[in-house]
Amino acid sequence: MAEESLQERNERALNATSTDELEELAEDEDEDVRLRVARNANTPASVLEQLATDENWQVRFNVAENMNTPLSVLEKLAEDDERDIRNYVAKNENTSVSILEKLADDKDDYLRINVAEHKNTSVSVLEKLAVDENWQVREKVAEHKNTSVLVLEKLAEDENEYVREAVATNADTPASVLEKLGMSEDSTSDEQDVGKKKYEVTLNGIGGEVVVGSITKEQYDYWVGKNDSDIYQHFLEDDIEDSEVPSEAWIGNRWFEMDNIEHLNGCELSNVNNIDVLIDGNERSLVFECNLGKESIKGKGIKIELNKVDWKGLEKGYYFLYQPLEKGGLTIQIETENEFDPKMLTLICTEFVMPNKKGCFISSVDYEGGDVIEGDGFCDGDFTDTHWVEFFKVA
């Protein structure tokens, strides 16, 4: 019987429903297989508990996000050294009041914002976060359904206008506070300069280059099923003469030029990533922030323009997709005569649907009633030890 390929194991890890099968795949030596087991909605709590100690950070990411992960495991992951894993715990709908209480003391601003937004956050934790030094944390407290009237009254006098606006939109804010808000003057807002306002939109988190291109049968036969780390090391090679890879299968650092299907540089559409908007003036200040999860984007009124690269729609032949995951940011400038409005923003996205995985990346934005000035693409990135790579055949 022929040995099962990596591609076949990856497919099983994503779609398996049997506990025995998932337990077997969770022991796989390849991190990509374990990553997919951690993502699988059918993976039982016992297997997720095992994967929560995996040396690969993205495996632990997926455990923290999985709805089957037990509270005891989420509690351990809430102390993980990796900030983004703690953020996943803060976003998990099942995270308990006690875990959120611990995370509320985290030094990371984004994490405290997520705690202030979580539906399970208690009245006492919200009271503590109501005096947080970060105005976005206080804004989320002002919006929360569990925030007490006493806290809302205090936040109605907050120095930040967005916090006060959030108090005004909270359904539990009493009429007396609303009346006070209607009478208060915005002491922090001066008359804006005539002309266009400049905003800096930054998409922060995981992203990088994504390339899809044609390859030869020889390249496909050699690389399909190979370990991701071996492929990554090969893609760093710049000299075919010094390579141990057969010349007919050699790709090396030419991978980014083999992009006849698609090549983009962008930020992943994911709730672990964030969008920040700063007004660019004498004093740069944050005017808008949210995570890049689809539900969060929808809730803020941001639109998505979606393009798709689906492997099933390609002509017969041999192909590869490669994306070395980076932590960095994609920065774009917007100029408009009006105040920034997220409802005017459109994220230009491309969804890649491959045999073993799909992912969606934001490569640009559009803004209704404004001019968009493109930046240098996803940059200032630190390469992670995780890569999305697939070699596949369309028959």
N, C-alpha and C positions, 0 to 999 in steps of 0.2 A: 504493500500500500504506500502510495506516494506521501512524502512528508507535507503537512499542511503549510501553506505559504503564509507570510506575514499579512498579506492582504486579506486572506481568508479568515485569519484569526481576528483581525481588526473588525471585519464585518460581523463575525459572530459576537464579539464583545459589545457591539452597539445594539444588536437585536436579540440577544439571548434572553430567555425567560426562565430557564431552569436554574435553580439554586446550585445544583452540582456543577453545571457548566460554567456559571459565573465564578464559583469558587476556584475552579481549575484555571480560568482565564486570569483571575486576579493574581495568580502566581507566575504569570508569564514573564519571561526575562526582558521583554521589550516594553518600554515605558508607554508607547503609544497604545498598546493593547490594554494595559492597566488603566490608562487615562479614559479609554472608552467604557471600560467596566464601571469606573467611578461615575461616569455620566449617565449610564443606563438607568432608566426609571424603574426597572425591575430588580435592580441589585438589592439584595436584602441587607438589613442593618449589620449583621455579623461580618459580611464582606466589606462593607463601607468602614467598619471599625478597623479592620485590618489595613485598608488602603489609606486611612487617615494618618498613618505613620510612614507613608511612602516617601522616599528621598526626593522624588520629583515634585516640585512645587505645584505644577499644574494638575497633577493627580489629586493633590490635597485640595486645590481650588474646586475641582468637580465634586469632591466629597462634601465640602462645605456648602455647595449649592444644592446638592441632591435632597429632595424632599423626604427621602427614606432615612436620612442620617439621624440617628438617635441623639437625644439631648446630651447624653454623656460624652459623645464624640464632638458635638458642636462646642461643648464647654472646653474641651482640650484644644480644639482648633482656634478658639477665641484667644488663646495665648501663643499662637504660632508667631514666629519671628517675622514671617512674611506679611507685610501690611495688607496686601490684596486678599490674602486668605481670611484675615480677620474681617475685612470688608464683606466678603462673601457670607460669613457668619452673620454679620449685622443685617444683611439683606434677606437671609433665609426666613421664610414666613413662619417657620416652626420655632425659631429661636425664642427661648423663654425669657421671662421678666428678669430673672436673676442673672442670666448671661448678659442681657442688654445693660443691666446695672453696672456690671464690670466694664463692659466696652465703653460706657459713657465717660470713663476716666482716661480713655486712650488719648495719646498726644496727637494723633492724626486727625486733622480737621474733617476730612471727607468721612471718616468712620463715625465721628460724633454726629455729623449731619445725617448719616444713615440711621443711627440710633434714634435721633429725634424724629425721624420720619416713620419708624417701624410701628406697626399697628399694635404690638404688644407692650410698647414702652409705658411704664407706670406713671402715675401722677407725680410721685416723688422724684423720679428720674427727670421728668420733664421740668419740674420745678428747679432742679439743679442746673439743667442745661439752659434754662431761661436766662441765666446770667453768664453764659459762655462768652468768651472774648470774640468769637467768630459770629458775625451777624447772620450768616446763613444758617447756623445752628439755631439761633434764636428765632429766625424766620420759620423754620420747620416746627419749632415748638408752638409758635403762634398759630400755625395751621392745624395742629393736631387735635383730634376729637377728644382726647383724654386730658387736655390741658385745662386746669381749673380756672374758674372765673377770676380768682385772686391773681393768678399769674397773668391772665389776659389783661387785667387792669394795669399791671405793672408794665407789660410789654407795649401797651398803648402809648406809653410815654417814652418808648425807646428812641435813641438818637438816630436810628437808621429808618429811613422812610419805607423801605421794603418790609421791615418787620412790622411797622405800624399798619401798612396796607394788608399784611397777612392777618393781623388781628381783626381788621374790618371785614374780611371775607370769612372768618370763622363763624359757623352757624350758632355757636354757643356764646358769642360775645353779647353781653347785655346791652340794652338800648342806651343806658346811661354812658357806657363806654363809647358806643358808636357816636353818640351826640358830642362827646368830648373830642373824638377824632375829627368830626366834621368842623369843629370850631378851631382846632389847633392849626397853627401856621407851620409850614415846613421851613424851619430855621436853617436847615442844612443846604437848601437848594438856592443857589444864586441864579440870576438871569444867564442863560446859556449864550455863548457867542453866536452871532449870526453866521450862517454857513453850514456846511456839512459837519456832522459829528463822525468821529473815527472810532471804530470798535475793533478790538482784536479778539477773534474767535479761536480758541485752542481746544483741540480734541486730544485729551490726555489718556495714556494707558498703553494697552497692548496693540501692536500693529506692525507695519513695515511693508516691504515690497511683496507683491504677489505676482507670480509669473505662471502662465499656462502656455505651453507650446508643443509643437510636434517633435517627435524623436524617431529614430530608426528602430526597426525590429531588433537589431543587435543590441542597441542601448536598452530597449525594453527587456529583452530576455536576460540581460546581465543584471539589471538593477531591481527588477520587480522582486519583492520579498526581502531585499536587503535591509539591514538595520538602519534606522534613521540617522544615528550618530555616524555610521560609516559613510552614508551619503553626504552628510554635512561636511565631514572632513574632506571628502573628494571634491566637493564644490568649492573648496578653498584652494585647490590645486591650480597652478598657472602654467605648468610645463608638462606636456604630454610625454616627453622623453623620459622624465624622472618618475613617472607614475607606474604603479603596479597594475593599474587597470588596463585591459587590452585596448589598443588604439581605436578599434571599431566601436567600443562602448564608452570611450572617454567623453566627458562633458566638461568637468572642471569649472573654473570660474567664468566660463562662457554662458552659464545657465541664464543669467539675466538678459542675454541677447537673444535667447531662443524663445521669443515672446510673440510668435505670429498669431496666437489666439487672443491673449490678453496680458497686459502688464500695467499694474497700477501701484501706487504708493499711498497707503491710507491707514486709518485707524479702525480697529474692529468694532462693529456694532454690537456692543455687549454691556451688560449692566455693571461690569467691573471697571469700565472706562467712564470718563466724564467729559462734559463740555463746559468750558469756562468762557465767559464773555466779559472783557474789560473795556471800559471807555478810555480812550487814549487822549489824555489832556495834560494839564499841568500836574495833576495828581492822578495817576492811574488807579482806578478802583473797580472792583468786581461788581457787575450789575446783574449777572445771571449765571446760574450753575445748575446742572442736573446730571444724573448718570445717563449713559447711552443705552439703557435697556429700552426695548420697544414700548413697554407700558409707560415708563417714565416720559419718554419722548411724546407719546400720544397724549398723556395727561397735560403736558405743557403746550400742546397745540403745534408742535414742530412737525413738518411734513417730511415724507421720505419719497424720493424719486428712485425707483429700483430698476436696475439693469440686471441681467442674469447670464451667467455662463454655465450651461448645463451640459455635462459630459455626454448625455444621451442625444443631444442635438448636434454633436460634432460628426464630421465625415468619418468614414472607416479609416482606421489607422492607429498609430501608437502615440501616446501623449504623456506629459508629466505636468504636475503642479508642484511648485515649491514656494514656501514662504518661511523664511527664518524669522521667528517671532522676536520682536524688540519691545522694550519699554521706552516710550518717548512721547512725542506730540506732533500734531499737525496744526500749524497756525495759518490763519487766513484773515485778511483785513476786510472790513466792511465800512463803507462810507455812506451815510444817509442823513437827510435833513431832520429826521424825527428821532425820538427816543427808540432804543432797541426794543423790538417786540418779537418774542420767540415764535409767534404765529406767522410771522413773515419769513421765517427761516425754513429752507428746504435742504435736507441732507442728500447729497448725490451718492448713492450706494450701488455696489455691485455684489450680487450674491453668487458665490461659487458653489455649485452642486456637483460634487465628485462622488465616485463610487463608495468611498468609505466615510465621507464627512462632508458637511457643508458649512460655509462661513460667509459672513457678510462684512464688507469693508466700506468705509466712508472715504472717498477720495477728494471731495470738494463740497462746497455749499453754494446755494443760491439765496438771494435775499430780495424779496419783492420791494421795489421802491428804493433800492440802493445799489451801489457799485461794489463788486467783489474783486479784490486784488489777491491773486493766488500767491501762496508762499513757496517754500522750497520743498514741499512734500513732508512726509513723516520723517522727522529728524531728531537729533540729540538723543538717539536711542541707545540703550544698552542691550546688547544681544543676550537673550536668555538661552537656556540649555534645551529649549523645546522648539521643534520645527514641524511645520505641516508639509509633508511631502508625499506625493502619490504618483506611481507609474501605472498607467492603465491602457487598456486596449478597447477600441470601439469596433465591434464586428459588424 
